């Protein structure tokens, strides 16, 4: 299936979870917030959040600065 992640289209296996996608992108431990189709998904739900073809994901990392 195709997923749109931060504006880029990528291929993943059918029924992949949000957690699996984050792990396959080597972002485990780096992503602080995630949204699927503009809906925030809490971190404790990433493993049960099954994605569908053409879902739009926003994976966010918080950066400090000043």
C-alpha positions in Angstrom: 0.0 0.0 0.0 1.1 3.6 -0.5 1.3 6.0 2.4 2.0 9.7 2.2 4.5 10.5 5.0 5.4 14.2 5.6 4.5 14.8 1.9 6.5 11.9 0.4 4.8 8.8 -1.0 6.3 5.5 0.3 5.3 1.8 -0.1 4.5 -0.4 2.9 2.9 -3.9 3.4 -0.9 -4.0 3.7 -2.2 -3.6 7.3 1.1 -2.1 8.6 0.7 -0.3 11.9 1.9 3.2 12.7 4.5 1.7 15.0 5.8 -0.6 12.2 6.1 2.3 9.8 8.0 4.4 12.3 10.4 1.5 13.0 10.9 0.7 9.2 11.8 4.4 8.7 14.4 4.1 11.5 12.6 6.8 13.4 11.8 4.8 16.5 12.7 7.0 19.5 12.9 10.1 17.4 9.2 10.7 16.6 7.5 12.6 19.4 4.0 13.0 17.8 2.1 11.4 14.9 -1.0 12.3 13.0 -2.9 10.1 10.6 -5.2 12.0 8.2 -4.9 15.1 10.4 -5.9 13.2 13.6 -3.4 13.0 16.4 -2.6 9.4 17.4 -1.3 9.0 21.0 1.9 7.1 21.4 0.3 4.3 23.3 -2.0 3.6 20.3 0.7 3.4 17.6 0.9 -0.4 17.8 -2.8 -0.8 17.3 -3.3 1.9 14.6 -3.6 0.0 11.4 -3.0 2.1 8.3 -4.9 2.1 5.0 -3.8 2.8 1.4 -3.1 6.5 0.8 -3.3 7.5 4.5 -1.5 10.8 5.1 0.9 10.7 8.0 2.7 13.5 9.7 5.6 12.4 11.9 6.9 15.2 14.1 10.0 15.7 16.2 10.3 18.6 18.6 13.5 20.7 18.3 14.6 23.2 20.9 16.3 26.4 20.0 16.5 30.0 20.8 
